[in-house]
Amino acid sequence: MAKFQTAGIQPFGVNPAGVEAHASYVAKLRFNFPLLSDPDRAIARAYHALKDDGKGIQRSVYVVQRDGTVAFAQRGTPEVDEIVRHAS
């Protein structure tokens, strides 16, 4: 989180589970970033993160600049340094 904060990046997660399910999930895993609910998968669809079945989510990382420009996009779990480097 320190590297993200230094780079001026506010990470957050997006997941199709409901808000109530998120509360226990966030507490259990001790997330230190917001987790947004996307039950109809509209965000996942917009960012091309849906699997071929249209329901599963492909883990993806996007860095969106304040002006809406996508500065970084990658499937999977890229290294933090790689994310930060592209966002600067």
Helices and strands as residue ranges (DSSP letters): H 2-6, E 13-15, H 19-29, E 35-37, H 42-46, E 60-64, E 70-75, H 80-87
